[in-house]
Amino acid sequence: MGNIKQLPISSCKFVGLNIKIIYTFNVMKAELLTIGNEILIGQITNTNSVWLAQELNLIGVEVIQITSIGDDRKAILQAFSDAQQRADIVLITGGLGPTKDDITKQVFCEFFETNLILNNEVLLDVTDFFAKRNKTVSDINKKQAEVPNGCFVIRNKNGTAPGMWMEKGGTVFVSMPGVPYEMKAMVSHDIIPEIKKRYKLPFIYHKTVLTQGIGESVLAEIVSDWEDNLASQNISLAYLPSPGVVRLRLSAQGDDETALKNKVENEVKNVLPLIQKYIYGYEEYGKEQPKLENIVGELLLEKKLKLALAESCTGGYISHLITSVAGSSAYYNGCIVPYHNEFKHQLLQVNQSIFEKYGAVSQACVEAMAAELLSVFKADVSIAVSGIAGPSGGTPDKPVGTVWIAVAYHQNIVSKQFIFGDNRQRNIHMSAITALNMLRKLILNIEQ
């Protein structure tokens, strides 16, 4: 186990010897248990575990397993027993409601060989909760004030189900309500401060490099030698691919926070010469991942540039991303969605001969649209996209997933062809983020 099992001084016998006691520790290991049939049948998404894992990592606690189980007594007992063998602390969410299907408290009592007792402080909390809402407390609601005898009660300021902290065989078990805002308040205000007070924890530091325009396997080949060197620095590397983006997460742990961060940041600098043209940002663990639409928006604001879009296969999705950013009206002039060739010709002056000779999904078409957008919208920069999103419409020369993207910055136009695949929604998403990154590179004069 990773936690420190420290004997109280009163239990140590000193027989005239000079004794130097050295406390050592490994990373404290945590397991997350979510209880509820609604999770197992896919009725709700287990966002609690994602948030808890981040919060624990930020204080130096390593999550080694996440388990979801139904409202079944035997299954819960077995999960408790299994988790005790693996973890120093087990955080449990769900199953604390007042109805008969919520059985976590009863199972808690069985596991810890105790019984439920009425806690007057919790009863007062429950009574006040309903009084503030001009509601009467029912007998069922009052049962929320019953807690296992011997537990440390974590009072719930946002609901009626209290949290419960108990220990068995050196492992801490903490049960919390499954309602996210109730659970988060307990963790932030009570549980994390208690963990930090009880245990000496190492620092865990994560830094994530965000790349776009390169696949996971190709990226791995490029950074192979650099990756091999990370082990000697006690830094681990994880590849986190998603459509159009690959995130490289560097992780390290140790006692000296400053030295730890410097070591990781130095390795990030070492990889820059290899993949700099693919990097569009960095992610700090526990903070929201930077989005390309935000990064491009900040760049447009900084350069005082106005943007216009022409979206055929993406159908306005890039515009949606741009306008999802607050304040985008300062740099975004508008969008045309000319889905049919007739309107590419009428609204953006694409010559009919281009359709006849090259087709709408072509370099000539998107470059003509991008150039005309600057005039139509009085813009400084533009993006034009035309492609075959699928699942039908492909040809041997232009299969489903073929997309042409052009970006313009005054007189400079860059265009590229991509073949993304056969999934319509993924093609639309990948076209959008690829287009945004192409525009970012053009403005910054980065190699495409």
Secondary structure in CASP SS format (residue, H / E / C, confidence):
PFRMAT SS
TARGET T0000
AUTHOR 0000-0000-0000
METHOD secondary structure of the structure
MODEL  1
M C 1.00
G C 1.00
N C 1.00
I C 1.00
K C 1.00
Q C 1.00
L C 1.00
P C 1.00
I H 1.00
S H 1.00
S H 1.00
C C 1.00
K C 1.00
F C 1.00
V C 1.00
G C 1.00
L C 1.00
N C 1.00
I C 1.00
K C 1.00
I C 1.00
I C 1.00
Y C 1.00
T C 1.00
F C 1.00
N C 1.00
V C 1.00
M E 1.00
K E 1.00
A E 1.00
E E 1.00
L E 1.00
L E 1.00
T E 1.00
I E 1.00
G C 1.00
N H 1.00
E H 1.00
I H 1.00
L H 1.00
I C 1.00
G C 1.00
Q C 1.00
I C 1.00
T C 1.00
N C 1.00
T H 1.00
N H 1.00
S H 1.00
V H 1.00
W H 1.00
L H 1.00
A H 1.00
Q H 1.00
E H 1.00
L H 1.00
N H 1.00
L H 1.00
I C 1.00
G C 1.00
V E 1.00
E E 1.00
V E 1.00
I E 1.00
Q E 1.00
I E 1.00
T E 1.00
S E 1.00
I E 1.00
G C 1.00
D C 1.00
D C 1.00
R H 1.00
K H 1.00
A H 1.00
I H 1.00
L H 1.00
Q H 1.00
A H 1.00
F H 1.00
S H 1.00
D H 1.00
A H 1.00
Q H 1.00
Q H 1.00
R H 1.00
A C 1.00
D C 1.00
I E 1.00
V E 1.00
L E 1.00
I E 1.00
T E 1.00
G C 1.00
G C 1.00
L C 1.00
G C 1.00
P C 1.00
T C 1.00
K C 1.00
D C 1.00
D C 1.00
I C 1.00
T H 1.00
K H 1.00
Q H 1.00
V H 1.00
F H 1.00
C H 1.00
E H 1.00
F H 1.00
F H 1.00
E C 1.00
T C 1.00
N C 1.00
L E 1.00
I E 1.00
L E 1.00
N C 1.00
N H 1.00
E H 1.00
V H 1.00
L H 1.00
L H 1.00
D H 1.00
V H 1.00
T H 1.00
D H 1.00
F H 1.00
F H 1.00
A H 1.00
K C 1.00
R C 1.00
N C 1.00
K C 1.00
T C 1.00
V C 1.00
S C 1.00
D H 1.00
I H 1.00
N H 1.00
K H 1.00
K H 1.00
Q H 1.00
A H 1.00
E E 1.00
V E 1.00
P E 1.00
N C 1.00
G C 1.00
C C 1.00
F E 1.00
V E 1.00
I E 1.00
R C 1.00
N C 1.00
K C 1.00
N C 1.00
G C 1.00
T C 1.00
A C 1.00
P C 1.00
G E 1.00
M E 1.00
W E 1.00
M E 1.00
E E 1.00
K E 1.00
G C 1.00
G C 1.00
T E 1.00
V E 1.00
F E 1.00
V E 1.00
S E 1.00
M E 1.00
P C 1.00
G C 1.00
V C 1.00
P H 1.00
Y H 1.00
E H 1.00
M H 1.00
K H 1.00
A H 1.00
M H 1.00
V H 1.00
S H 1.00
H H 1.00
D H 1.00
I H 1.00
I H 1.00
P H 1.00
E H 1.00
I H 1.00
K H 1.00
K H 1.00
R H 1.00
Y C 1.00
K C 1.00
L C 1.00
P C 1.00
F E 1.00
I E 1.00
Y E 1.00
H E 1.00
K E 1.00
T E 1.00
V E 1.00
L E 1.00
T E 1.00
Q E 1.00
G C 1.00
I C 1.00
G C 1.00
E H 1.00
S H 1.00
V H 1.00
L H 1.00
A H 1.00
E H 1.00
I H 1.00
V C 1.00
S H 1.00
D H 1.00
W H 1.00
E H 1.00
D H 1.00
N H 1.00
L H 1.00
A H 1.00
S H 1.00
Q H 1.00
N C 1.00
I C 1.00
S E 1.00
L E 1.00
A E 1.00
Y E 1.00
L E 1.00
P E 1.00
S E 1.00
P C 1.00
G C 1.00
V E 1.00
V E 1.00
R E 1.00
L E 1.00
R E 1.00
L E 1.00
S E 1.00
A E 1.00
Q E 1.00
G E 1.00
D C 1.00
D C 1.00
E H 1.00
T H 1.00
A H 1.00
L H 1.00
K H 1.00
N H 1.00
K H 1.00
V H 1.00
E H 1.00
N H 1.00
E H 1.00
V H 1.00
K H 1.00
N H 1.00
V H 1.00
L H 1.00
P H 1.00
L H 1.00
I H 1.00
Q H 1.00
K H 1.00
Y H 1.00
I E 1.00
Y E 1.00
G E 1.00
Y E 1.00
E E 1.00
E E 1.00
Y C 1.00
G C 1.00
K C 1.00
E C 1.00
Q C 1.00
P C 1.00
K C 1.00
L H 1.00
E H 1.00
N H 1.00
I H 1.00
V H 1.00
G H 1.00
E H 1.00
L H 1.00
L H 1.00
L H 1.00
E H 1.00
K H 1.00
K C 1.00
L C 1.00
K C 1.00
L E 1.00
A E 1.00
L E 1.00
A E 1.00
E E 1.00
S C 1.00
C C 1.00
T C 1.00
G C 1.00
G C 1.00
Y H 1.00
I H 1.00
S H 1.00
H H 1.00
L H 1.00
I H 1.00
T H 1.00
S C 1.00
V C 1.00
A C 1.00
G C 1.00
S H 1.00
S H 1.00
A H 1.00
Y C 1.00
Y E 1.00
N E 1.00
G E 1.00
C E 1.00
I E 1.00
V C 1.00
P C 1.00
Y C 1.00
H C 1.00
N H 1.00
E H 1.00
F H 1.00
K H 1.00
H H 1.00
Q H 1.00
L H 1.00
L H 1.00
Q C 1.00
V C 1.00
N C 1.00
Q H 1.00
S H 1.00
I H 1.00
F H 1.00
E H 1.00
K H 1.00
Y C 1.00
G C 1.00
A C 1.00
V C 1.00
S C 1.00
Q H 1.00
A H 1.00
C H 1.00
V H 1.00
E H 1.00
A H 1.00
M H 1.00
A H 1.00
A H 1.00
E H 1.00
L H 1.00
L H 1.00
S H 1.00
V H 1.00
F C 1.00
K C 1.00
A C 1.00
D C 1.00
V E 1.00
S E 1.00
I E 1.00
A E 1.00
V E 1.00
S E 1.00
G E 1.00
I C 1.00
A C 1.00
G C 1.00
P C 1.00
S C 1.00
G C 1.00
G C 1.00
T C 1.00
P C 1.00
D C 1.00
K C 1.00
P C 1.00
V C 1.00
G C 1.00
T E 1.00
V E 1.00
W E 1.00
I E 1.00
A E 1.00
V E 1.00
A E 1.00
Y E 1.00
H C 1.00
Q C 1.00
N E 1.00
I E 1.00
V E 1.00
S E 1.00
K E 1.00
Q E 1.00
F E 1.00
I E 1.00
F C 1.00
G C 1.00
D C 1.00
N C 1.00
R H 1.00
Q H 1.00
R H 1.00
N H 1.00
I H 1.00
H H 1.00
M H 1.00
S H 1.00
A H 1.00
I H 1.00
T H 1.00
A H 1.00
L H 1.00
N H 1.00
M H 1.00
L H 1.00
R H 1.00
K H 1.00
L H 1.00
I H 1.00
L H 1.00
N C 1.00
I C 1.00
E C 1.00
Q C 1.00
END
